[in-house]
Structure formats: C-alpha cells, structure tokens
Amino acid sequence: MHWTLERLLPTYDKREHHSRWIAAPPERVWHELMDLRAGDLAVTLGLMRVRGGPTAWVKGVDKGAHEGMDLRVLESMAPREMAADPPREVILGDIARYAALRPSRPDIERGDPAAFAQFDEPGWSKAVMNFRLTPERDGTLLSTETRVLNTDPATRRAFTLYWGLMRTGSGVIRHDILRAIAKKVARVQGGGPENPGPSKAP
C-alpha cells in the first residue's frame, strides 16, 4: 500500500503547516533533508538550552556533545519514519501520552504504518508529520505538515492545553529545519539565491 499523510491520519484535532521555497531541484533538497544534522539547527539548539526541551520531538541535541550534534535530525525525532517516496515525501509518526507528567508510548511497533493507522485505544495522541517536496518556479517548495488526533475526549482536552504551551516552540523548530536545509543547499550551490517564500501555520 502507498501510505500518505491523508491515508495515515485523514481526520485530526490539531494541525500546523509551514513551507519554504528553495532554489534547487527536489533531488538536491531531498539529499540535504536526509542528511540534516542536529548541529545545523542553530535556533533550535538555542531553544533547547533555554527550555531544556521539547525532548519529546528532538532527542540528544541538548547534550552539548559531538555525538548529539552529529545526529541526523529525522533519525533523532520521536516520530519514526513510516513511509518514504524519494524525492517527493517522507512521513513520520508517533503515538504517545504527550500531556502526561511522564509521557509514555503504547506497546506497538513504532514506525509501522499499518499499526499506526489501525490504532484507536483510548487515552493516546496520534501524531503524524511529513516533509513534502513539490517542484515550483524552477526550484522546490519544501513543506512540512503536522497532524494530531486524540483517541478520546479526555485526552483531547488535556492535549489542547499541552498544544497551547508547545505550539510556538514546535513552529520555531519546523521553521528552523526549513531554514537550515535552504542554507545547506545554498552553500552547496555556491551561495545562490534563496527565497523564503510562503510560510504559514493555519
């Protein structure tokens, strides 16, 4: 089955979306996305030092050690890769009790798209995010969307409070990822033009 964001989580309680146009073909942008390291995320690292988190989304970048800085961002995120269609889209997903004092995860195989899609046990939040590369204006529109679905009303209420506290930081991290990829592409191409393009979080 060809897994898509819409197939994995067609309905959701929360959503955010950000995008950035990059003056390079999708193949080049895909390479830099896959190779992006924690140490490339300057704004996120500053946020980690100030806030000490959110470790639920990015692990290791606050260690201050070379090992942490060299982690691939997509491999260090709590959401695990569930599907990839190079160089068009990669999808990651996670199920957790994010709003709990001690966040936990259910006993299912992480990174399994079928298990993720079928899971409906009450008390959990299902999160899915993607990075999508779309050819546009002789370059690439790199976008990322995050969707969250809570499996029961009580969890939905708790997550709404959590989301209110975390959404700004979440958006900052996603902007930082897009910015870092654009910067790496421009560096490889000898500092060519790079237009931030539209960015939004409806």
N, C-alpha and C positions, 0 to 999 in steps of 0.2 A: 504494500500500500504506500502511496505517495503522501507522506504526512505534511500538513500545512498548519499554519497558525490557526486558521479557521476550523480545520478538522479537529485539532487537539483541544481547543477551547473556544467553541463558537459563541457561547454566552459568557458574560463576565460582569463582575461588580465594579471593578476599577480598571482604568486604562490610562496609559501615558504613551506619547509618541513624540519622537524627535528625529530630525533629519538634517543632512548637510550635503551640499553638492561638492564634489571633488573633481578636479580637472585631470582625470586619469580613467583608463578603461576599467571595467569591472574586474578583470583578471588581476590587475595591479592592486586595486583596492582590497580584493579578497585576500591576496597574499599578506598585505600589511595587517589586515584584521586578524588573520590566523596567527600571525607572528607577534602581535602586540603584547608587550610585557608590562608587568605592574609598575616597573620603574619609569615607564613612559607617561604615566598618569600624574602629572605634576599637581594639578588641582586636587585630585582625589587623595593623593598622599598627604597634602596639607590638611584636608578634611579629616583624614584618619588620625593625624597627630592631635588635632583639636578635640575630636569627638571620641576617638578610640573605637570607631566602627564606621558603617554597619558591617560587622563581621559576617552577618547572615548572607551578604551579597558578594563580598570580596575578602578572601582569606589570605593572610600572610603578608599583605602589603604594608602592614604597620610594624613589622618586626625590625625594620631598620637594618636587616642583614642582606648580603648579596643574594642569598638563596631566595628570599622573599621578593627582591626587586626583579629577579630574572624569571619569575613565574609567568607563564602565558596567561593573559587575562581570562580568556574563555575557559581555560582549564582550572582556574583558581576560583571561579564563581560558584556559589552554592547551586544555582540551576545547572543541571548537567545537559550536555548535548543529547538531543533526542532525534534530530534529523538534520541532514545537510544536503544541499543541492548546489555544489560549486559551479560557477562563481556567483550564484544568484541569492542563496539564502541559507542561513544556519539557524536552527531553533533549539532553545534550551528550556528546560522545565524543572520545577521543584514542587514538592508538597511538604508543608510544614505547619506547625503552630507558631507563626511568627509573633503573635501578640502575647504569647505566654512568657512568664518570667524566665523559664528555661525552655527555649524553643526546641522542639523535637520533630522527628520525621517518622512516618509510618513504616512498617516492615514490608516494603515492596521494593523491587529492584529499581534503583534510580537510573534514569536515562532510557527506560523502556517506554516508548511512546504509546503502545497499546495499553500497558498497565496504567499509565498516566491518564489516558482518555477515559478508561472504564472506572477509575477510582471515584467513589461517591460516599465514602464513610463519613458520617457527621463528625464535626469537631476540627476540620482541617481547612487550610487555604491552599488552593492550587494556583501556582504562578507559572506563566509561560512568557518567554521573551524571544524576539528574533532580531537578526540583522539581515536586512534585505538590500540587495544591490540592483539598481534599475538604471539602464543606460539612459542618459538625458543630456542634451546640449553638448555633445562631443565629450562627455565625461560620465560620471556616475553619481546618482542620488543614493547616498547611503542612509538608510533609515533604521530605526530600532523602535519596536513596539513592545510594551509590557501589558499583559492582561492578568487579572487575578479574579478567581472565583472562589467564594467561600461555600462550604458544603451544608451549612445550616444557619438559621437566623442569628443565634447567639454568637457564632464565630464571625458572622458578617458585622455585627455591632462592634465586637472587640477589634476586628481588623480595621474598621473605619477610623477608630481612634488612633491606632498604630499608623495607618496611612497618613493621617493628618500630621503626625510628627515626622514621618520618614520621607514623605514625597519630595520635599525640596532637596534633600540630600541625594535621593535617588536620581532626580533630574540632573543635578550637578554632575554626578558620576557619569551618566549617559552622555551629557554634553562633552565631558572631558574625554571619553572614549572616542567620540566622533572627531573631536579636535585633534587628538593625538594621532589618529590614523591619517587625517588630512596633512598634518605636519610631516609625518614619516614619508608619505607619498611625495610631497613637495620636495623634501630633502633628496630623495632618490632621483627625482627628475630634475635636480639642479635648481630648486627654488622657483619653479614655475608658478603661474598664478593659481590662486585657490580662493574660491568664493564661498563663504559660509552658507549661502542660500537659505531656504526657509527652515525654521526650527520652531516646533510648537509642541505643546503638551495639553491637548484638549481634555 
